[in-house]
Every structure is written in C-alpha cells, then in structure tokens.
Amino acid sequence: MKVLITGGAGYIGSHVLNLLGEQGHDIVVVDNLSTGRRESLLYGRHEEFDLNDTEKLEALIKEERFEACLHFAGSIVVPESVEKPLEYYDNNTINSFNLIRLCRDHGVNKFIFSSTAALYGDSAPGGICTEETMVLPINPYGRSKQMTEMMLEDTAKVTDLNYVALRYFNVAGANVDLKIGQCSPNATHLIKIASECAAGKRAGMSIFGEDYDTKDGTCVRDYIHIDDLAQAHVDALSYLERESKSAVLNCGYGHGFTVKEVVATVKKVTGVDFPVEMVGRRAGDAGILISKAEKIRSVLGWVPKYDDLELIVRTAFEWEKKLK
C-alpha cells in the first residue's frame, strides 16, 4: 500500500514505520525532526518539512496518490500544554484539520489517528475507561486531540474517508530487538526518565504528587509496550483495507501500576538505586487512567505479546544504555 506517515521519526511513528516497512509498504514520512531523529527512519522516503506548510503537503499528497495516512505528528506533553495552550491547538488541531482536508480532497480514504487516553480526564468511574466513557479532557493536550477525533467523525459521515482513532494509554519500552527506541529530548515519560536515572544520565527524578486516591497515593497508569502498540496500527491498517467502517479503540492492557510501583520495578530490573524526590502534583494529571481494551481485540484481532512490566522496563533500560 502507498502510505503517508506524519511524525514517522518520532517514538511511536518510528516503531510503526519499522513494522510497515518490514511488510513492504511504499512509505513516505513527513517529519520536521523537531523531536524525532533521522536515525529512527529505518524505511521509506523522508520529506523534512512542517505540517503547517500546506502548499508542500498538498503537492506531496497530489503527486504520491496515497492510499492511507497515519498521523503521529503532534505535541504530547501535558504540563506544557497547560502552559502553552495555543501552541498545542495550532500543532495538534489546526495541522490535523489541514491534513484531513487534504486527504479528503485528494482521495486518501484510510486514516489512522494517534489519539490519547487523556480524552477521558477524570470522567471514568474508578479511572477505568471504555470507549463509551464520557470524553471530558482536563488539559489542552487532551482537548486538542478530542477536536481532531471530532473532525474525523464528522468528515467520515459525509465522505468515503474511514478512520481508526487509537486512544493510547501509557506507551513505554523500546523495540525488543533494540533497533529503535525512545529518543525524545527532555523526556517526560516515567519509564524513560527512570531508565535515564538507572543509566546514569540523570542524577535523580521526582514523583509528582502522593495524595491521590490510590493505594500508595501516586498516580496509576496502564503501561503498554511500544511494539504491541505499533502492531495495533498495522492491524488497524489491515482492518481499513477490508472494512469500510470507522472505529475508536483503546490501546492498553487493562490493568495499571502506581508511579511508585513502576519506579520500584525499574530499580529491581536494573539493580540501580537512584534518588527519588516527592514533590507536588502537576497541573493536568488525572489520578487513575486504566483501559478497558476488549474492543480492540475483537475489532482488529489485535493480540498483544509484551504485557509484562519488567520486560517493558528491561527494553527501555537496554535501549537507554545503547542510546548516544
């Protein structure tokens, strides 16, 4: 299939690119390399420009006649979105609007969207989120992604565009073969930060808040291995090939760990006891976010292989030691 991937040099996009490239798809990646790395582009042709350059983007889409678009390009840091909301609406919402419009105009009728569990906010009873849970984001990051889902839903109703929106829970780890991993500068992901501490790249780390209504007072999250998440995108593309029907699906394992449990696991797996400081809550953080993820299994036939926190941590740490 002829595929456009936006943000393909980033953490998640590069892992999906790796799987699709192995399958032999004809891929063009658009990435401005603001957070992604050229070294992570293992397949396809790279076009280096920003999605807000709609003239370049339209010329590329017209010339290549893509059959599908996988959209990963976006800003993802919750506290930053609280501080810089307009930048998030610009990058995540306006750029997505233009991309969807150009796909509609030029016959790209399969669209896979990198969405987020942040859409649920604190609305789910007990923090357990189904796809039918009320969407009530509590930060600009989540709202900016919600707007894109709304645009896709409304566009699909009146055109032949079909989409899969994958609502990620907490993505972590590195490719099990260590070909690629998380390279983001100034990382904010817990397992990435803890792995950097264990690898001696950070002196220590902070835990934000220990007064949540959880068993040890720290936030609970559902952690999914990056290779399992990447496979979900491959399965979503196959689904759109055989079905003319859109879907919104949670991507998680259906169980969670507290921040303290994750940190303890990193120390256990790596054998390194690094300093951890308790500080106040961050703006925009929900207390508990855990997926109900049966629907993705039944709709896509997705079968996760790496539902093991110690394995997730081990791949993250081994990648961190390898990463220069």
C-alpha positions in Angstrom: 0.0 0.0 0.0 1.1 3.6 -0.6 1.2 5.2 2.8 1.9 8.7 4.2 3.2 8.8 7.8 3.4 12.1 9.6 5.8 12.2 12.6 7.4 9.0 11.5 10.8 9.9 13.0 9.3 10.1 16.5 8.9 7.5 19.2 5.7 5.8 18.2 5.8 6.7 14.5 9.2 5.1 14.0 8.1 1.8 15.5 5.1 1.7 13.3 7.3 2.6 10.3 9.6 -0.3 11.2 6.7 -2.9 11.1 5.1 -1.4 7.9 8.5 -1.3 6.2 9.2 -4.9 7.1 5.9 -5.7 5.3 7.0 -4.0 2.2 4.6 -1.0 2.1 5.6 2.0 0.0 6.1 4.8 2.6 6.7 8.5 2.6 7.4 10.1 6.0 6.8 13.8 6.7 8.7 14.9 9.8 10.3 18.2 10.7 12.7 16.5 13.1 11.7 18.9 15.9 11.6 15.9 18.3 12.2 12.9 16.0 15.5 11.6 14.9 16.7 10.8 11.3 18.4 7.7 12.6 15.0 6.2 13.6 13.8 6.2 10.0 14.6 2.6 9.0 12.3 2.6 6.0 10.7 4.8 3.4 11.5 8.2 1.9 11.8 11.2 4.3 10.4 14.6 3.5 11.6 17.2 6.0 9.1 20.0 6.5 6.5 21.1 8.9 2.8 20.2 8.5 1.8 23.8 8.6 3.4 24.2 5.2 0.2 23.2 3.4 1.5 24.0 0.0 4.3 21.4 0.3 1.9 19.0 1.9 -0.7 19.3 -0.8 1.8 19.0 -3.6 3.2 15.8 -2.0 -0.3 14.2 -1.5 -1.3 15.1 -5.1 1.9 13.7 -6.5 2.1 10.4 -4.5 -1.6 9.5 -4.6 -1.5 7.8 -1.1 -4.0 5.2 -0.2 -3.7 5.7 3.6 -2.4 8.3 6.1 -1.1 7.5 9.6 -0.9 10.7 11.6 1.5 10.8 14.5 2.9 14.4 14.3 1.8 16.3 17.3 2.8 17.8 20.7 2.3 15.4 23.6 3.5 17.0 27.0 0.5 17.6 29.3 2.1 20.2 31.6 3.5 22.1 28.6 0.0 22.1 27.0 -1.3 23.8 30.2 1.4 26.5 29.9 1.2 26.9 26.1 -2.4 26.0 25.1 -2.5 27.9 21.8 0.7 26.2 20.6 -1.0 22.8 21.2 -4.2 23.8 19.4 -2.0 25.1 16.5 0.1 22.0 16.1 -2.4 19.3 17.2 -5.7 20.7 15.9 -5.1 23.2 13.1 -2.4 21.0 11.4 -4.7 18.0 11.8 -7.6 19.9 10.2 -5.4 20.8 7.2 -4.2 17.2 6.8 -7.7 15.7 7.0 -8.9 18.3 4.5 -6.2 17.5 2.0 -6.8 13.7 2.4 -10.4 14.3 1.7 -9.7 16.5 -1.3 -7.2 14.0 -2.9 -8.8 10.6 -2.3 -6.8 9.4 0.7 -9.7 7.5 2.3 -7.9 5.5 5.1 -6.8 7.5 8.1 -5.2 6.2 11.3 -5.0 8.8 14.1 -2.7 8.8 17.1 -5.1 9.7 19.9 -4.9 9.5 23.6 -6.5 8.3 26.8 -6.1 12.0 28.0 -9.5 12.5 26.4 -11.2 10.8 29.4 -9.7 13.1 32.0 -11.2 12.1 35.4 -14.6 11.2 34.0 -14.3 7.4 34.2 -15.7 5.7 37.4 -12.7 4.4 39.2 -10.4 5.5 36.4 -11.4 2.5 34.2 -12.1 3.8 30.7 -14.1 2.2 28.0 -14.6 3.7 24.5 -18.0 4.7 25.7 -16.7 6.6 28.7 -17.6 10.3 28.6 -14.9 12.3 26.9 -14.0 15.1 29.3 -10.3 16.1 28.9 -8.8 18.2 31.7 -5.9 19.7 29.8 -5.4 21.4 26.4 -3.4 18.4 25.1 -6.5 16.2 25.5 -8.8 18.8 24.2 -6.6 19.3 21.1 -6.8 15.6 20.4 -10.5 15.5 21.0 -11.1 18.1 18.4 -9.3 16.0 15.8 -11.4 13.0 16.6 -14.5 15.1 16.2 -13.3 16.4 12.8 -12.6 12.8 11.7 -16.0 11.6 12.9 -17.9 14.4 11.1 -15.8 14.0 7.9 -16.4 10.3 7.8 -20.1 10.8 7.9 -20.2 12.7 4.6 -17.3 11.3 2.6 -15.7 7.9 1.8 -12.9 8.5 4.4 -12.8 5.9 7.1 -10.6 6.2 10.1 -9.3 4.4 13.2 -8.6 6.6 16.2 -6.3 4.7 18.7 -6.5 6.1 22.2 -3.1 5.3 23.7 -2.7 4.8 27.4 1.0 5.0 28.6 3.4 3.8 26.0 6.8 2.7 27.1 9.8 0.5 26.4 11.8 0.0 23.2 11.7 -2.3 20.2 12.5 -5.8 21.6 15.4 -6.1 19.0 16.7 -2.7 20.2 16.7 -1.4 16.6 14.9 1.8 17.8 13.6 3.2 21.0 12.5 6.5 22.6 14.9 9.3 21.7 12.9 12.3 22.7 14.9 15.1 24.3 13.8 16.4 27.7 11.6 13.3 28.1 8.5 13.4 30.4 7.6 9.7 30.3 8.0 8.0 33.6 9.8 4.8 32.5 12.0 6.8 30.2 13.1 9.1 33.0 13.6 6.3 35.5 15.7 4.4 32.9 17.8 7.5 32.3 18.4 7.7 36.1 19.4 4.0 36.2 21.8 4.5 33.2 23.5 7.4 35.0 22.1 10.1 32.6 20.2 11.8 35.4 21.1 12.4 39.0 17.6 11.6 40.2 13.9 12.1 39.5 10.7 13.4 41.0 7.4 11.9 41.7 4.6 14.4 41.2 2.0 14.0 44.0 1.4 11.3 46.6 -2.0 12.4 47.8 -4.1 10.8 45.0 -6.9 8.3 46.0 -4.8 5.3 45.1 -3.2 2.5 47.2 0.1 4.4 47.7 -1.0 8.0 46.9 0.7 8.2 43.5 -1.0 8.1 40.0 -2.0 4.9 38.4 -1.4 4.3 34.7 -1.9 1.4 32.2 1.5 0.8 30.5 1.7 -0.7 27.0 4.8 -1.9 25.3 5.7 0.1 22.2 5.9 -3.0 19.9 2.4 -4.0 20.9 1.1 -0.5 20.2 2.9 -0.5 16.8 1.2 -3.8 15.9 -2.1 -2.2 16.7 -1.5 0.3 13.9 -0.6 -2.4 11.5 -3.8 -4.3 12.4 -5.8 -1.0 12.1 -4.5 -0.6 8.5 -5.5 -4.1 7.6 -8.9 -3.5 9.2 -9.4 -0.4 7.0 -8.4 -2.4 3.9 -11.2 -5.0 4.5 -13.8 -2.8 6.2 -15.5 0.4 5.2 -16.2 1.3 8.8 -14.5 3.7 11.2 -13.6 2.8 14.8 -12.4 4.4 18.0 -10.3 2.0 20.1 -8.4 2.0 23.4 -4.8 0.8 23.3 -3.8 -0.6 26.7 -3.6 -3.8 28.7 -6.5 -3.3 31.0 -4.5 -3.0 34.3 -2.4 -0.4 36.0 0.6 0.3 38.2 1.3 3.2 40.5 4.2 5.5 39.9 6.0 4.1 43.0 5.5 0.6 41.7 7.0 1.5 38.4 10.0 3.2 40.0 10.5 0.1 42.2 10.4 -2.1 39.2 13.0 -0.1 37.4 15.3 -0.3 40.4 14.7 -4.1 40.6 15.3 -4.8 36.9 18.4 -2.5 36.6 19.9 -3.1 40.1 20.4 0.7 40.5 19.0 2.6 43.5 18.8 6.2 42.2 17.4 9.1 44.2 13.7 9.9 44.1 12.1 13.1 45.4 8.5 13.5 46.3 7.0 16.9 45.0 3.6 18.4 44.5 1.1 17.4 41.8 1.5 18.6 38.2 -1.3 20.5 36.5 -3.5 18.4 34.2 -2.7 14.9 35.7 -5.6 12.5 36.2 -5.3 10.3 39.3 -6.1 6.9 37.6 -6.3 6.0 33.9 -6.7 2.3 33.0 -8.1 0.9 29.8 -10.9 -1.5 29.1 -9.3 -2.9 25.9 -11.5 -5.8 24.8 -12.9 -3.9 21.8 -9.5 -3.6 20.0 -9.0 -7.3 20.3 -12.4 -8.1 18.8 -12.5 -5.4 16.1 -8.8 -5.6 14.9 -7.9 -9.1 16.0 -5.0 -7.5 18.0 -3.1 -9.9 20.2 -0.5 -8.2 22.5 2.8 -10.1 23.1 4.6 -8.0 25.7 2.2 -7.4 28.6 4.9 -7.6 31.2 6.1 -4.5 33.2 9.6 -6.0 33.8 10.0 -6.7 30.1 8.9 -3.1 29.2 11.4 -1.7 31.7 14.2 -4.0 30.6 13.8 -2.9 26.9 13.7 0.7 27.9 16.8 0.4 30.1 18.8 -1.6 27.5 17.9 1.0 24.8 18.9 3.8 27.2 22.4 2.2 27.6 22.7 1.9 23.8 21.4 5.4 23.1 24.1 8.0 22.5 
